[in-house]
Amino acid sequence: MHTWLILIGMVFFLWMLYRRGGAAQSGVLSFGKSRARAVEDETITFDDVAGVDEAQEELQEVVDFLKRPERYTKLGARIPKGVLLVGPPGTGKTLLARAVAGEAAVPFFQMSGSDFVEMFVGVGAARVRDTFKKARESAPCIVFIDELDALGKARGSGAMAHEEREQTLNQLLVEMDGFDPTTGIILMAATNRPEILDSALLRAGRFDRNVMVDRPTKDGREAILEIHARNVTLDSQVQLGKIAISTPGFAGADLASLVNEAALLAARRKKDKVTMAELEEAIERAALGLEKKGRLLDPQEQRYVAYHELGHAVVREALPGLDPVNKVTILPRGMSLGVTWSLPEERFITTYSRLRDEIATLLGGRAAELAFIGEACTGAQDDLARATQIASDIVRKYGMSEVGLRTFDRDRAAMVNPELAVASPRDHGDQTAHSIDSEVQRLIADGLKKATEVLEKHRDAVETLCDELVDKQQLTGERVREELGLPPREAKTQTSDAD
Ligand code: ADP
């Protein structure tokens, strides 16, 4: 009896939903309709964006293509289908995508990755299909997906594989493969966690162009402040350059709200202009919030991070045959406090001496802490893990050490024959295990020694560069080479080195 009542109740409930859907066009029946908003007359241009010059330069090509596709197609040039904007929140990724649409005067469709992950399986996939249908009708245009990671997480990851998300992701991949860039649809997406994206999304012909959007440097912050100050009345005594100096770690969005906060304070005080006093107070308020999020470094910490990063950079440049340094920054990014970027040259095999120099480079950070600060700091965790991995590979995988010309690579053996791993967790005896351990230790200790020697030799250069890095927050590889008296170098693509 009860069961019947429940059943009737459910049928009635569904019927109500159905009716509401039919009447309001927003219920069950329109679940599969995309929520992408089209902004037809995008008025934002590159004039509204500042402090992200490199990203802007890279995106200029997309603008040119949207404006004059025939120039590219005539030459047979392949246009990127998908551009992935990578960077911390609030640095202007959405703004940049809108500016690309504004510059090219094409419609802009925006949606968020989390819009696609609904309760019902299949709804997200239908939404993706619908969005692309709309986009095809209004091509040339830009489709922008914010929070791509919400939808594009590696499939099968997480405690519970999420069927809805996977279907949606698959549909997105199908759509991406299905359109030809000459139709003029350019897909742009933003994420601050590129490492968790499904690798299928990053393959050639999909999001094959990555554009880094970093937190701005001092000059960038000043330019961003100028943009946002256009809308408020500033006192003639205000020096935005000074505000820029006091706001390291602030992203574009933080600066926009800082200007707004100062304007609110001025209004509350019944002033007719925003003065330095309000701006400074607004910085303090904003900084408190950022400090809680662990994003602000005090001047001493900045110096520590600068020594650490320069340790990597200087050792990398001073040892021959390693990939050149592209950029050193102490702008916090994600979990890391600073980064040394190097430009890897294409290479398929490497040598023993190069592996050992890589270890020395990784330990350059710790060596610099010891040499210039006088004691170790906590920032070298990831470096140590990576150095240990290389040292262990030298011994276990490549047979390059005293321990012997053979592999001690249990994982590889287990890959060929999984039973082997279960039957015998190790393919060597205790004595050998001991030698492997001490050999790995020795390789790392040698790396530290080598790095220290290099840094001692270039002590003055490191001090000069450190002052400069703390001041500008970013140095080019060229500048590092110049200070070390090395000739200019060049290379192709970019990867991050260490934290
Ligand atoms: P993201 O998409 O990277 O999280 P948004 O583009 O949504 O950041 O930025 C939010 C707001 O912050 C923008 O609308 C703009 O007002 C301001 N902003 C962020 N970055 C910049 C920048 N580089 N130049 C000017 N304004 C910026």
Residues whose N, C-alpha, C, O or C-beta is under 5 A from the ligand:
A	BS01	ADP	D48 V49 A50 G51 V52 P88 P89 G90 T91 G92 K93 T94 L95 I224 G252 A253 A256
